[in-house]
Amino acid sequence: MLSVYQMGGWCGLVIVILSFMGIYAAVRGLVLSELFKKRLVSDTSWGSLIEKKVLSARSEDRQMVLSALMRSEFSGIYSSSYFLKLCAAVGPLAGLLGTVLGMVEVFSSISDGSNVNPALLAGGIWKALITTVMGLCLAIPSMIVAWFLQARLRLLRTTLMLKICNLAKL
């Protein structure tokens, strides 16, 4: 952790911590979505319980009931997706903050006057660039996995709706 702090400062450390939390959220969301997909296909008692709840509602309330059930049953996937979206938004901002702080360090060294040390300038520019790269390396995969989880949730919802529509016709 000390080398990460030396490379990117506090902003880099925040990005690394968010990256580990994002990896956890991504794995959690992907595993839960796969488990729910298998559960929806193979476990008829779970699917029929949801279908009965939706079918027992008035026809104009079925969409609302299904949405509420989805939020409660798939809350782990939703929370993972939302956290990944947060990482995708905060990562570049933390990288930008590191960039600004690195440039402030550079200009502070220059403004001191006397002898400008190129190594000091390079260190500030390095910090600026590395935090930008770290922020983007957090944001891009986070956004991709969040999109995938949202697509999986839409697929689960569509599958449930089709099962419910088939039962309603019976």
Backbone torsions as a table, in degrees:
resi	resn	phi	psi	omega
1	MET	NA	-30.3	-178.3
2	LEU	-64.5	-39.5	179.9
3	SER	-68.6	-34.8	176.5
4	VAL	-64.4	-42.7	178.2
5	TYR	-63.5	-40.2	179.6
6	GLN	-67.0	-33.8	179.7
7	MET	-73.5	-50.3	-170.6
8	GLY	-118.7	1.7	179.6
9	GLY	69.8	-160.1	-178.5
10	TRP	-63.4	-37.5	-179.2
11	CYS	-64.6	-41.1	177.5
12	GLY	-63.9	-38.9	178.5
13	LEU	-64.9	-41.6	177.2
14	VAL	-62.4	-41.8	-180.0
15	ILE	-64.6	-40.9	179.1
16	VAL	-64.8	-43.4	178.5
17	ILE	-62.9	-44.3	176.7
18	LEU	-62.1	-34.0	178.9
19	SER	-64.3	-44.4	178.1
20	PHE	-64.3	-40.5	178.0
21	MET	-66.5	-37.5	177.5
22	GLY	-65.8	-38.3	176.9
23	ILE	-63.3	-43.3	177.2
24	TYR	-60.1	-47.4	-179.1
25	ALA	-62.7	-39.5	-179.6
26	ALA	-65.4	-47.4	-179.9
27	VAL	-63.5	-43.4	179.4
28	ARG	-59.9	-48.1	-179.0
29	GLY	-63.5	-42.4	-179.6
30	LEU	-67.2	-41.8	178.8
31	VAL	-65.7	-45.8	179.6
32	LEU	-62.1	-41.1	-179.4
33	SER	-65.3	-37.4	178.1
34	GLU	-68.5	-40.4	177.6
35	LEU	-63.6	-43.1	179.4
36	PHE	-67.5	-34.9	177.8
37	LYS	-63.0	-46.6	178.7
38	LYS	-65.5	-38.1	-179.7
39	ARG	-65.3	-39.2	-179.1
40	LEU	-67.1	-38.1	-177.9
41	VAL	-78.4	-42.2	-171.0
42	SER	-98.3	-32.8	-175.2
43	ASP	-90.4	98.9	-176.4
44	THR	-72.6	-27.8	-178.7
45	SER	-67.9	-40.9	179.1
46	TRP	-66.5	-45.7	179.3
47	GLY	-64.2	-39.9	-179.1
48	SER	-70.3	-31.8	176.3
49	LEU	-61.9	-46.6	178.3
50	ILE	-65.4	-43.0	-179.8
51	GLU	-61.5	-39.9	179.0
52	LYS	-65.0	-41.1	178.9
53	LYS	-62.5	-42.1	-179.1
54	VAL	-71.7	-43.4	-178.3
55	LEU	-68.7	-26.7	179.0
56	SER	-75.0	-15.8	178.0
57	ALA	-79.4	160.2	175.6
58	ARG	-63.6	153.6	-174.3
59	SER	-60.9	-34.6	-179.6
60	GLU	-76.0	-15.3	-179.7
61	ASP	-99.8	-2.0	-173.8
62	ARG	-63.2	-40.7	178.7
63	GLN	-61.2	-42.4	-179.5
64	MET	-66.4	-42.4	178.9
65	VAL	-64.5	-42.4	178.7
66	LEU	-63.5	-42.2	178.2
67	SER	-62.0	-42.2	178.5
68	ALA	-64.9	-41.7	177.9
69	LEU	-65.2	-40.1	177.6
70	MET	-61.4	-44.7	180.0
71	ARG	-61.6	-39.0	-178.3
72	SER	-78.7	-43.2	-177.3
73	GLU	-73.2	-36.7	-175.3
74	PHE	-107.0	28.6	-175.6
75	SER	-61.7	-33.9	178.4
76	GLY	-64.1	-39.7	179.2
77	ILE	-70.3	-43.0	178.0
78	TYR	-60.2	-45.4	-177.8
79	SER	-66.6	-36.7	176.4
80	SER	-63.7	-43.0	179.7
81	SER	-63.9	-43.2	179.4
82	TYR	-65.4	-39.2	179.1
83	PHE	-66.2	-38.3	177.9
84	LEU	-65.8	-36.1	175.1
85	LYS	-65.2	-37.8	176.1
86	LEU	-63.1	-43.9	177.3
87	CYS	-61.4	-39.3	179.6
88	ALA	-66.1	-28.5	178.8
89	ALA	-85.9	-39.7	-174.4
90	VAL	-80.2	-32.1	-178.1
91	GLY	-54.1	-55.7	179.2
92	PRO	-64.5	-32.3	178.5
93	LEU	-67.6	-41.2	176.2
94	ALA	-65.7	-37.6	175.6
95	GLY	-63.8	-40.4	177.2
96	LEU	-65.2	-40.8	176.6
97	LEU	-61.7	-42.5	175.8
98	GLY	-62.3	-37.8	177.2
99	THR	-62.3	-47.3	-179.3
100	VAL	-63.9	-43.7	179.7
101	LEU	-64.4	-38.6	176.6
102	GLY	-63.5	-41.4	179.5
103	MET	-70.5	-34.2	175.3
104	VAL	-62.1	-41.1	177.3
105	GLU	-61.0	-42.5	178.8
106	VAL	-63.2	-50.0	-177.2
107	PHE	-70.0	-27.7	174.4
108	SER	-65.4	-40.5	177.5
109	SER	-64.5	-39.3	-179.4
110	ILE	-68.8	-39.8	-175.8
111	SER	-72.1	-18.6	177.7
112	ASP	-61.9	-23.8	170.8
113	GLY	101.0	-98.2	-164.0
114	SER	-27.8	-101.6	-177.6
115	ASN	-102.2	119.2	177.9
116	VAL	-84.7	119.3	-178.9
117	ASN	-89.9	115.6	-179.6
118	PRO	-59.0	-31.8	179.8
119	ALA	-66.3	-37.2	178.2
120	LEU	-67.4	-40.8	178.1
121	LEU	-64.5	-43.5	-179.7
122	ALA	-63.6	-36.1	178.9
123	GLY	-63.6	-41.9	178.5
124	GLY	-67.7	-40.3	178.3
125	ILE	-67.9	-38.9	176.8
126	TRP	-58.2	-47.3	179.9
127	LYS	-61.4	-40.2	179.7
128	ALA	-62.3	-45.6	-177.1
129	LEU	-73.3	-40.8	-176.3
130	ILE	-66.9	-36.6	178.9
131	THR	-69.9	-33.2	176.1
132	THR	-63.9	-46.6	179.4
133	VAL	-63.0	-42.6	-179.9
134	MET	-62.3	-42.6	179.2
135	GLY	-62.3	-41.3	178.7
136	LEU	-70.4	-34.8	177.5
137	CYS	-68.2	-23.5	173.4
138	LEU	-80.8	-43.8	-171.4
139	ALA	-70.0	-43.8	-172.5
140	ILE	-65.3	-52.3	177.3
141	PRO	-65.1	-33.6	178.8
142	SER	-61.0	-43.7	-179.6
143	MET	-66.7	-38.2	-180.0
144	ILE	-65.8	-46.3	-179.0
145	VAL	-68.5	-37.5	177.3
146	ALA	-62.1	-41.6	177.6
147	TRP	-62.8	-43.0	179.7
148	PHE	-61.6	-43.3	179.3
149	LEU	-64.7	-39.0	177.1
150	GLN	-64.7	-39.1	177.3
151	ALA	-64.9	-39.0	178.4
152	ARG	-65.4	-40.2	177.5
153	LEU	-63.8	-40.3	177.3
154	ARG	-63.8	-38.6	178.3
155	LEU	-65.4	-43.4	178.1
156	LEU	-62.5	-41.3	179.2
157	ARG	-64.4	-43.1	179.3
158	THR	-63.7	-41.9	178.6
159	THR	-61.5	-45.1	177.5
160	LEU	-62.3	-43.5	-179.3
161	MET	-62.6	-41.2	178.8
162	LEU	-64.1	-41.4	177.4
163	LYS	-63.2	-41.1	-178.8
164	ILE	-68.1	-41.6	178.6
165	CYS	-63.8	-39.6	178.3
166	ASN	-64.8	-38.7	177.9
167	LEU	-70.2	-35.8	-178.0
168	ALA	-66.8	-30.0	179.7
169	LYS	-74.6	-22.4	-177.4
170	LEU	-67.2	NA	NA
